[in-house]
Amino acid sequence: MYIIISGGGKIGSYLATVLLKSGNEVSIIETNREKADQLSVALEGRYLVINGDGCDSFYQEEAGIRRADVFVATTGQDDANLVACEIAQRVFNVPRCIARVNNPKNLRIFKEVGIECVSSTTLIATLIEEETLLGSVSVVSSLTHGDINLVEIPVNHIRRPNEEGGIEVADVPMPEGSVIVAVSSGSEMTVVSPDTVIFAGDTLIVAAEIDVLDEVRSALRGL
């Protein structure tokens, strides 16, 4: 498939990486020049990075919108995501347009104009499903049929903080059958890496088998 992503932030870049690894062709439209330059070096596969505004039909055409199978808007601004998808859908007739919605109150607006929309948490779940397609199909099946839950767990305190005042994800003793996939700090959500630091007040997005959820909560309460 050929996918165009508007927004090269953490979610957009992660989604691009996953899609490229599974053999898709991807274009990213990113307004920030420095971030666009970083993406053009970091990504691997068949991709194009354009420094421009995803809400502008000119840059959408530069990205090859007329042959796109999917258009995804992942910026942190709901109004920008709505406009970008509206242009892709109504002007260029892209078969499928998906928008990240940061404020749940705006979900109704997106649905009324016929744009698929996902909250940040739901988007992370989708990314997990996409990534597992690269490895174990059984994990995707489990997610789909409810054997694995995606849960939000708040971090109330850190008992043994590091020099930064938190704890690295790699040092969190997670039970087998569970993994921390994202950290939400205020209005920002970050897909984790081993050196991501968790602080008191953060909310963790955890994917876990149903029968280990109690163990997961106990482990995180003991941080």
Buried (B, 14 or more C-beta within 10 A) or exposed (E): EBBBBBBBBBBBBBBBBBBBBEEBBBBBBBBEEEBBEBBBEEBEBEBBBBBBBBBBBEBBEBBBBEEBEBBBBBBBBBEBBBBBBBBBBEEBEBEBBBBBBBEEEBBEBBEEBEBEBBBBBEBBBBBBBBBBBEEEEEBBEBBEEEEBBBBEBEBEEBEEBEEEEBBBBEEBEBBEBBBBBBBBEEEEBBBBEEEBBBBBEBBBBBBBBEEBBEBBBEBBEEB
